[in-house]
Amino acid sequence: SPSILFLDEPAAGMNPQETAELTQLIKKIKQDYNLTIILIEHDMSLVMNICERIYVLDYGRCIASGTAAQIKNDKNVIKAYLGKEN
């Protein structure tokens, strides 16, 4: 009876259709088994669609945390990952 599922880059090498299917599978697992899921992932469509809380690391340092809406508009995240501010 696990309570936590750790996933490390589950979408690595997947095409968009496979990632969409994986997103639905992870949502189903979370719902069916009432699990906390800790996800390390670079595919932002997957992250933004399943995560309730996001922590963004830059060189091992947390530069932002919050909901998907907060993260996508965070100036530190934009600067670190897009190289400029919006």
URVENNOR-V179051 format. One line per field, one symbol per residue. phi: phi as a letter, one per 20 degrees, with the letter a starting at -180 (. if undefined). burial: 1 if it has 24 or more other ideal C-beta (glycine too) atoms within 12 Angstrom, else 0. Layout:
# URVENNOR-V179051
phi = ???
burial = ???
This chain:
# URVENNOR-V179051
phi = .fdcdecdlfegneegffffffgffffffgffdleeddcdbdffffgfeceeccdddclndfdabqfgffffdfffffffddnbef
burial = 00000010011000000010011001000100000010101010011001100111000000010000001001001000000000
